[in-house]
Amino acid sequence: MSPVFRVLKRIVLWSYARSTWQYDVLCVLILAFVFLTPKGWFDDGKPPAFLGHQNLTNGAGKLLLSPENLGENPDAQEIERGARVATGRSGARVKAWRELRDAEGRVRAYEVDIE
């Protein structure tokens, strides 16, 4: 077994003891990767299908919906249907909704007030 292969095997299997300099170097490399990796390497630019909801106590609150699930230029009925699907409540009613746009003017999400 070649020395290079032996070193690679020990790195992959993490077989260095905690008090060795090799262990410290591996930890520093992992931390450098975590903190120095550009976000763009992992971001595909698409918002998640359901961005989450806020303050939905007592049946009222705000909801963020992705435009990908609602289609191109959704009307009030499509927004309401999306709010019902996202909350799981068939009686959810939309009071108002707003488009949230990015710096280029593209719609990134819809902020929906529900009751």
C-alpha positions as CSV (number, residue, x, y, z in Angstrom):
1,M,0.0,0.0,0.0
2,S,1.5,3.3,-1.0
3,P,2.0,6.1,1.6
4,V,-0.3,8.5,-0.3
5,F,-3.1,6.0,-0.3
6,R,-2.5,5.3,3.4
7,V,-2.8,9.0,4.2
8,L,-5.9,9.4,2.1
9,K,-7.5,6.4,3.8
10,R,-6.7,7.9,7.3
11,I,-8.2,11.2,6.3
12,V,-11.4,9.7,4.8
13,L,-11.9,7.4,7.8
14,W,-10.9,10.1,10.2
15,S,-8.5,7.9,12.1
16,Y,-6.3,10.5,13.6
17,A,-6.3,10.9,17.4
18,R,-7.8,14.1,18.8
19,S,-4.5,15.5,20.1
20,T,-2.6,15.2,16.9
21,W,-1.7,18.1,14.5
22,Q,-3.4,16.2,11.6
23,Y,-6.7,16.3,13.5
24,D,-6.4,20.0,14.0
25,V,-5.6,20.6,10.4
26,L,-8.7,18.6,9.3
27,C,-10.9,20.6,11.7
28,V,-9.5,23.9,10.4
29,L,-10.2,22.8,6.8
30,I,-13.8,21.8,7.6
31,L,-14.4,25.2,9.4
32,A,-12.8,27.1,6.4
33,F,-15.1,25.2,4.0
34,V,-18.2,26.0,6.2
35,F,-17.5,29.7,6.6
36,L,-15.7,30.6,3.3
37,T,-17.9,28.7,0.8
38,P,-19.9,31.2,-1.3
39,K,-23.7,30.9,-0.9
40,G,-24.1,30.7,-4.7
41,W,-22.6,27.2,-4.7
42,F,-25.6,25.8,-2.9
43,D,-28.4,28.2,-3.9
44,D,-30.3,27.4,-7.1
45,G,-32.1,30.7,-7.0
46,K,-35.5,29.3,-6.6
47,P,-37.6,30.0,-3.5
48,P,-39.0,27.1,-1.6
49,A,-42.5,26.0,-2.5
50,F,-43.9,27.1,0.9
51,L,-41.9,29.8,2.6
52,G,-43.6,29.5,5.9
53,H,-46.2,31.2,7.9
54,Q,-46.1,33.7,10.7
55,N,-48.4,34.5,13.5
56,L,-51.3,32.2,12.6
57,T,-52.9,32.2,16.0
58,N,-56.6,32.5,16.3
59,G,-56.9,31.8,12.6
60,A,-55.5,35.1,11.4
61,G,-52.1,36.2,10.3
62,K,-49.6,36.5,7.5
63,L,-48.5,33.8,5.0
64,L,-45.8,33.8,2.4
65,L,-46.6,31.8,-0.8
66,S,-44.2,31.0,-3.6
67,P,-45.2,32.2,-7.1
68,E,-44.1,28.9,-8.6
69,N,-47.1,27.2,-7.0
70,L,-49.6,29.9,-8.0
71,G,-48.8,30.3,-11.6
72,E,-48.3,33.4,-13.7
73,N,-50.2,36.5,-12.5
74,P,-52.5,34.7,-10.0
75,D,-55.9,36.2,-9.2
76,A,-57.6,36.4,-5.8
77,Q,-59.1,32.9,-6.2
78,E,-55.8,31.3,-6.9
79,I,-54.2,33.2,-4.0
80,E,-57.0,32.0,-1.7
81,R,-56.6,28.4,-2.9
82,G,-52.9,28.5,-2.3
83,A,-53.5,29.9,1.2
84,R,-55.9,27.0,1.9
85,V,-53.4,24.4,0.7
86,A,-50.5,26.0,2.7
87,T,-52.4,26.2,6.0
88,G,-54.4,23.0,5.6
89,R,-57.6,24.9,6.5
90,S,-60.5,24.8,4.0
91,G,-62.1,27.8,5.6
92,A,-59.1,30.2,5.3
93,R,-60.1,33.5,3.8
94,V,-57.7,36.1,2.2
95,K,-58.1,39.6,3.4
96,A,-55.3,41.2,1.3
97,W,-52.2,40.1,-0.6
98,R,-49.0,41.8,-1.8
99,E,-46.2,40.9,-4.2
100,L,-42.7,40.8,-2.8
101,R,-40.2,41.6,-5.5
102,D,-36.4,41.3,-5.7
103,A,-34.0,43.9,-6.9
104,E,-34.5,42.9,-10.5
105,G,-38.3,43.4,-10.2
106,R,-39.2,39.7,-10.3
107,V,-41.9,38.4,-8.0
108,R,-40.2,36.3,-5.3
109,A,-43.2,35.6,-3.0
110,Y,-46.7,36.7,-2.2
111,E,-47.4,38.0,1.3
112,V,-51.0,37.0,2.2
113,D,-53.1,38.3,5.1
114,I,-55.6,35.6,6.1
115,E,-58.3,35.3,8.6
